[in-house]
C-alpha cells in the first residue's frame, strides 16, 4: 500500500489527499495539521496491524521530545475529525497496553481508469481495447452535449441565480463570530467507567459559556444529540451553526484525574488552543467546577483575540 505524502487514499468513507492536507467525505472537507496527517498515514500504512506508542512517537514526532499524553490527545482529536467512536471504533481501535490499530478499509483513491494491462496481447485484448476506446468516445460526445446544454441554461438563468446565491450566502455563509459548541467529552479511562463525569464536564462548560455576554452556545440537548455518532467536527459545527468547537477527554491514573480540552476552528479543523488539567480524585463536583472556570477564562480570552484579528472585524473597523 502506497501511503506516501503525495498518494491519494481512501480510508473508510474518507478520501484523503495528503499533499493538500485534507480529507473529504460526502461533500464535507476537513483540514488536517501536518502532524495529524502523518499520524493518520502511519496508521493507514499498517492497516489492521497494531502500532505501538513508541512507533508512533518515532514516526510522527520525529526529533521532538513529547510524552505519551501527546499520543492520547492526538488520537482523540483524529477520531473526532474522522467521526469515530472509541467504544465502537470503525476507524481507530485502541489495543490496551499495546497501541492502536487502523480497522477501516484502506485503499487507493481515486480508482484508476486506465486500460487493464494484465491481459496478454492477442485478439481478445484488441477487442477489449477497441470497446474501451469506443465507450470513451461515446462518453466524450455525451459529456460535450450535456456541457453545451448546461452552459446555455446557465447563461439564461445566470443573473437570477447569482442574485439568489448572493442572498443565501449573506444569510447563511458565516456563523456568529462568537459562537461555540461543546462536543461531549470522551471517557478514555481504562475501563470507561467515568462517562457520567465526562458528561458532567460537558454540561458544566456549556452552562458557563452560555453566561458569557455576547456568546452563542447550543444547549446541552443539541450537543448530546451527537454523542456516540460518527460525525466530523466541521459537519457538527455546520449543523449547530457555530464558528468554534470545543472537545476533550477524561483519563484516570491512580488517584489522579486528567482532563484535556481543545478548541478548534470549524472552518479548517485546526486546534488553536489546548490544555491539560490534573486534579486529585477526591471531589468530582469540585473538579467539574474548577475545570469549568479555568477553561472558560482561557477560551474567552482566546476567542476574543481570534475575533479581534478576523477579517470581518477588520472590515468593521474600516467602515468606522
C-alpha positions as CSV (number, residue, x, y, z in Angstrom):
1,X,0.0,0.0,0.0
2,X,1.4,3.4,-1.1
3,X,0.9,5.8,1.7
4,X,3.5,8.4,0.7
5,X,2.9,12.1,1.3
6,X,1.5,12.5,-2.2
7,X,-0.6,9.4,-2.8
8,X,-4.4,9.8,-2.5
9,X,-6.0,7.2,-0.3
10,X,-9.5,6.1,0.6
11,X,-9.7,5.4,4.3
12,X,-13.1,4.1,5.2
13,X,-15.6,6.6,3.9
14,X,-13.0,9.4,3.6
15,X,-11.0,10.4,0.5
16,X,-7.6,11.5,1.9
17,X,-5.3,13.9,0.0
18,X,-2.0,14.2,1.9
19,X,-0.5,16.6,-0.5
20,X,-3.3,19.1,0.2
21,X,-3.5,18.3,3.9
22,X,-7.2,17.4,3.8
23,X,-9.8,14.7,3.6
24,X,-13.3,14.7,2.1
25,X,-16.5,12.7,2.8
26,X,-20.0,13.3,1.4
27,X,-19.0,16.8,0.3
28,X,-17.5,17.8,3.6
29,X,-13.8,18.7,3.6
30,X,-11.7,18.6,6.7
31,X,-8.3,20.1,7.0
32,X,-5.6,18.2,8.9
33,X,-2.5,19.7,10.5
34,X,0.8,18.1,9.1
35,X,1.4,16.0,12.3
36,X,-2.2,14.8,12.3
37,X,-1.9,13.8,8.7
38,X,1.3,11.9,9.5
39,X,-0.5,10.1,12.3
40,X,-3.3,9.1,10.0
41,X,-0.9,7.9,7.3
42,X,1.2,6.0,9.8
43,X,-1.8,4.0,11.0
44,X,-3.1,3.6,7.4
45,X,0.2,2.2,6.2
46,X,-0.1,-0.6,8.7
47,X,-3.9,-1.1,8.5
48,X,-5.2,-4.0,10.6
49,X,-1.9,-4.1,12.4
50,X,-1.2,-2.8,16.0
51,X,1.1,0.2,16.0
52,X,2.7,0.8,19.4
53,X,3.0,4.2,21.1
54,X,6.8,4.1,20.7
55,X,6.5,3.5,17.0
56,X,4.1,6.4,16.7
57,X,6.4,8.7,18.7
58,X,9.3,7.7,16.4
59,X,7.4,8.2,13.1
60,X,5.1,11.1,13.9
61,X,7.0,13.1,16.5
62,X,10.5,12.5,15.0
63,X,13.1,14.7,16.7
64,X,10.5,16.1,19.2
65,X,10.6,15.2,22.8
66,X,7.0,14.6,24.0
67,X,5.2,12.5,26.5
68,X,2.8,9.6,25.7
69,X,0.0,12.0,26.6
70,X,0.6,13.7,23.3
71,X,-0.4,10.5,21.5
72,X,-3.6,10.1,23.5
73,X,-4.7,13.7,22.7
74,X,-3.7,13.3,19.0
75,X,-5.6,10.1,18.7
76,X,-8.7,11.6,20.4
77,X,-8.6,14.6,18.0
78,X,-8.1,12.4,15.0
79,X,-11.1,10.3,16.0
80,X,-13.2,13.4,16.3
81,X,-12.2,14.5,12.8
82,X,-13.0,11.1,11.4
83,X,-16.3,10.9,13.2
84,X,-15.2,7.8,15.0
85,X,-16.5,6.3,18.3
86,X,-13.8,4.9,20.6
87,X,-16.2,2.5,22.1
88,X,-17.3,1.0,18.8
89,X,-14.5,2.1,16.5
90,X,-14.8,1.9,12.8
91,X,-11.5,3.7,12.1
92,X,-9.1,3.6,15.0
93,X,-9.2,0.9,17.7
94,X,-7.3,1.0,21.0
95,X,-5.4,-2.1,21.8
96,X,-5.0,-2.0,25.6
97,X,-1.3,-1.7,26.6
98,X,-0.2,-2.4,23.0
99,X,-1.1,0.6,20.9
100,X,-3.6,1.4,18.2
101,X,-4.9,-0.3,15.0
102,X,-6.5,1.1,11.9
103,X,-9.5,-1.1,11.4
104,X,-11.1,0.8,8.5
105,X,-10.5,-0.4,5.0
106,X,-7.6,1.4,3.3
107,X,-7.1,1.5,-0.5
108,X,-6.1,3.6,-3.4
109,X,-8.2,6.6,-4.5
110,X,-9.4,7.6,-6.9
111,X,-9.8,4.3,-8.8
112,X,-7.7,4.2,-11.9
113,X,-9.5,4.3,-15.2
114,X,-6.6,3.0,-17.2
115,X,-6.9,0.2,-19.7
116,X,-6.2,-3.1,-18.0
117,X,-2.6,-4.1,-18.6
118,X,-2.7,-7.6,-17.2
119,X,-4.3,-9.1,-20.3
120,X,-1.9,-10.8,-22.8
121,X,-1.6,-9.4,-26.3
122,X,-3.9,-11.0,-28.8
123,X,-7.4,-10.7,-30.5
124,X,-9.2,-10.7,-27.1
125,X,-7.1,-7.9,-25.8
126,X,-7.5,-5.9,-29.1
127,X,-11.3,-6.3,-28.8
128,X,-11.3,-5.1,-25.2
129,X,-9.2,-2.1,-26.1
130,X,-11.4,-1.3,-29.1
131,X,-14.6,-1.5,-26.9
132,X,-12.9,0.6,-24.3
133,X,-12.0,3.4,-26.8
134,X,-15.5,3.3,-28.3
135,X,-17.0,3.8,-24.9
136,X,-14.6,6.6,-24.2
137,X,-15.5,8.4,-27.5
138,X,-19.2,8.0,-26.8
139,X,-18.8,9.3,-23.3
140,X,-16.9,12.3,-24.6
141,X,-19.7,13.1,-27.1
142,X,-22.4,12.8,-24.5
143,X,-20.4,14.9,-22.0
144,X,-19.8,17.6,-24.6
145,X,-23.5,17.7,-25.5
146,X,-24.5,17.9,-21.9
147,X,-22.0,20.6,-21.2
148,X,-23.3,22.7,-24.1
149,X,-26.9,22.4,-22.8
150,X,-25.9,23.2,-19.3
151,X,-23.9,26.2,-20.5
152,X,-26.9,27.5,-22.3
153,X,-29.2,27.0,-19.3
154,X,-26.6,28.6,-17.0
155,X,-26.3,31.7,-19.3
156,X,-30.1,32.2,-19.4
157,X,-30.5,32.0,-15.7
158,X,-27.2,33.4,-14.6
159,X,-28.5,36.8,-13.3
160,X,-31.3,35.4,-11.2
161,X,-29.3,32.5,-9.9
162,X,-26.4,34.8,-8.9
163,X,-28.7,37.1,-7.1
164,X,-30.4,34.3,-5.2
165,X,-27.0,32.7,-4.3
166,X,-25.7,36.0,-3.0
167,X,-28.7,36.4,-0.8
168,X,-28.3,32.8,0.6
169,X,-24.6,33.3,1.2
170,X,-25.2,36.6,3.0
171,X,-27.8,34.9,5.2
172,X,-26.1,31.6,6.0
173,X,-22.4,31.6,5.0
174,X,-20.8,32.6,8.2
175,X,-21.9,31.6,11.7
176,X,-21.8,34.2,14.5
177,X,-18.3,35.4,15.3
178,X,-18.6,34.4,19.0
179,X,-20.3,31.0,18.8
180,X,-19.1,27.8,20.2
181,X,-20.4,24.2,20.6
182,X,-19.1,21.6,23.1
183,X,-18.8,18.1,21.9
184,X,-19.5,15.6,24.7
185,X,-16.1,14.8,26.4
186,X,-14.8,11.3,25.8
187,X,-14.3,8.9,28.6
188,X,-10.8,7.4,27.9
189,X,-10.3,5.8,31.3
190,X,-9.1,2.2,31.2
191,X,-12.5,0.6,31.9
192,X,-14.6,3.6,30.7
193,X,-16.4,4.0,34.0
194,X,-16.2,7.8,34.1
195,X,-18.8,8.5,31.5
196,X,-21.1,10.4,33.9
197,X,-18.2,12.6,35.0
198,X,-17.2,13.3,31.4
199,X,-20.9,14.3,30.6
200,X,-20.8,16.5,33.7
201,X,-17.8,18.4,32.5
202,X,-19.6,18.9,29.1
203,X,-22.7,20.3,30.8
204,X,-20.6,22.5,33.2
205,X,-18.8,24.1,30.2
206,X,-21.9,24.7,28.2
207,X,-23.6,26.3,31.2
208,X,-20.6,28.6,31.8
209,X,-20.1,29.5,28.2
210,X,-23.8,30.5,27.9
211,X,-23.4,33.1,30.7
212,X,-20.6,35.0,28.8
213,X,-22.1,38.1,27.3
214,X,-22.3,38.0,23.5
215,X,-21.6,34.3,23.2
216,X,-24.0,32.0,21.4
217,X,-23.9,28.4,22.7
218,X,-26.1,25.5,21.6
219,X,-28.0,23.8,24.5
220,X,-26.8,20.5,26.0
221,X,-29.5,18.6,24.3
222,X,-28.2,19.8,20.9
223,X,-24.6,18.7,21.8
224,X,-25.6,15.3,23.3
225,X,-27.7,14.5,20.3
226,X,-24.5,13.8,18.5
227,X,-22.9,11.8,21.3
228,X,-21.5,8.5,20.0
229,X,-22.4,9.3,16.4
230,X,-19.8,9.3,13.6
231,X,-19.7,12.9,12.6
232,X,-16.8,15.1,11.6
233,X,-16.1,18.3,13.6
234,X,-16.8,20.5,10.6
235,X,-20.2,18.9,10.0
236,X,-21.0,19.1,13.7
237,X,-20.2,22.8,13.6
238,X,-22.3,23.4,10.5
239,X,-25.3,21.7,11.9
240,X,-25.2,23.8,15.0
241,X,-24.1,27.0,13.2
242,X,-21.0,27.7,15.3
243,X,-17.6,29.0,14.5
244,X,-15.7,27.1,17.2
245,X,-15.9,23.6,18.6
246,X,-14.5,22.5,22.0
247,X,-13.8,18.9,22.6
248,X,-12.0,17.0,25.3
249,X,-11.3,13.8,27.2
250,X,-11.1,12.4,30.6
251,X,-8.5,9.9,31.8
252,X,-7.6,8.5,35.2
253,X,-4.4,7.2,36.7
254,X,-4.5,6.0,40.3
255,X,-5.9,8.9,42.4
256,X,-5.4,11.5,39.6
257,X,-8.0,12.6,37.1
258,X,-6.7,14.2,33.9
259,X,-9.0,16.4,31.8
260,X,-7.8,17.5,28.4
261,X,-9.6,20.2,26.4
262,X,-9.0,21.5,22.8
263,X,-10.5,24.5,20.9
264,X,-10.8,24.1,17.1
265,X,-11.9,26.5,14.4
266,X,-14.7,24.8,12.5
267,X,-13.7,26.1,9.0
268,X,-10.4,24.3,9.0
269,X,-10.3,21.9,11.9
270,X,-7.1,23.4,13.3
271,X,-6.5,23.4,17.0
272,X,-6.0,27.0,18.3
273,X,-5.8,26.3,22.0
274,X,-5.4,23.2,24.2
275,X,-4.7,22.5,27.8
276,X,-4.5,19.6,30.2
277,X,-5.5,19.7,33.9
278,X,-4.6,17.1,36.5
279,X,-6.7,17.0,39.7
280,X,-6.8,14.6,42.6
281,X,-9.9,12.4,42.7
282,X,-11.4,13.4,46.0
283,X,-14.3,15.6,45.0
284,X,-15.6,15.1,41.4
285,X,-18.1,18.0,41.6
286,X,-15.3,20.4,42.7
287,X,-13.2,19.2,39.8
288,X,-16.0,19.9,37.4
289,X,-16.4,23.4,38.8
290,X,-12.7,24.1,38.9
291,X,-12.1,22.9,35.3
292,X,-15.2,24.7,34.1
293,X,-13.9,28.0,35.5
294,X,-10.3,27.5,34.2
295,X,-11.4,26.6,30.6
296,X,-14.0,29.4,30.4
297,X,-11.4,32.0,31.3
298,X,-8.9,30.6,28.8
299,X,-11.3,30.3,26.0
300,X,-13.0,33.6,26.5
301,X,-9.6,35.3,26.1
302,X,-8.6,33.1,23.1
303,X,-11.9,33.7,21.2
304,X,-11.8,37.4,21.9
305,X,-8.3,37.6,20.3
306,X,-9.4,35.5,17.3
307,X,-12.5,37.7,16.8
308,X,-10.4,40.9,17.0
309,X,-8.0,39.5,14.4
310,X,-10.6,38.2,12.0
311,X,-11.1,39.9,8.5
312,X,-14.8,40.6,9.4
313,X,-13.6,42.6,12.5
314,X,-11.1,44.5,10.4
315,X,-13.7,45.4,7.8
316,X,-16.0,46.7,10.5
317,X,-13.2,48.9,11.8
318,X,-12.5,50.3,8.3
319,X,-16.2,51.2,7.9
320,X,-16.0,53.2,11.2
